[in-house]
Amino acid sequence: MNNNIRHIVFDWGDTLMRDDPSKNEPMYLWSEVHAIVGAEPALRELSKDYIISIATSAAQSDEEMVMEALSRVNLSQFISNVFTGKALGRKKTEIEFWKLIESKLQVDAGSILVVGDSFENDVLTSVSAGCSAVWFNPSSEEEHSGERYRTIHHLSELEHKADQVRVDKG
């Protein structure tokens, strides 16, 4: 595995911002939005050494709408790119979704670390595409680990767990 991670690609809903599936409009229009606990300090620290992006399969929001929602919780300042299923024409469950991100970032998949709350959508598919991944599982003690993926239960653990997927800041 390539240990030269340069890009960290975060899932959006329930990884950086609290999602509410009962809402029918794009998140940036919601009367209240909330960041996930620990998101701001984690992004602040990680953005010093990595390029931070968002990958979401949100069907209603485009890149500008995602950035507007992120700005409402002071996270947009850390984000360099937003990739939506709407713009890419693919779902996160498709390897091609991740290959398109790799192409748009103009890097090899081995330099990308994906962080998300869905083991199937964020971790397994991105790892199949050649990325490394961290499963963010704040709701249980369940853990999965493999050669290119690990589990965290709080975003503050990311730096420590990132080392275990061979993320090298140097």
Secondary structure, DSSP 8 states (H G I E B T S, - for coil): ------EEEE-SBTTTB---TT--S-GGGSS---B-TTHHHHHHHHTTTSEEEEEE--SS--HHHHHHHHHHTT-GGG--EEEEHHHHTS-TTSHHHHHHHHHHHTS-GGGEEEEES-IIIIIIHHHHTT-EEEEE-TT-S----BTTEEEESSGGGHHHHHHHTT----
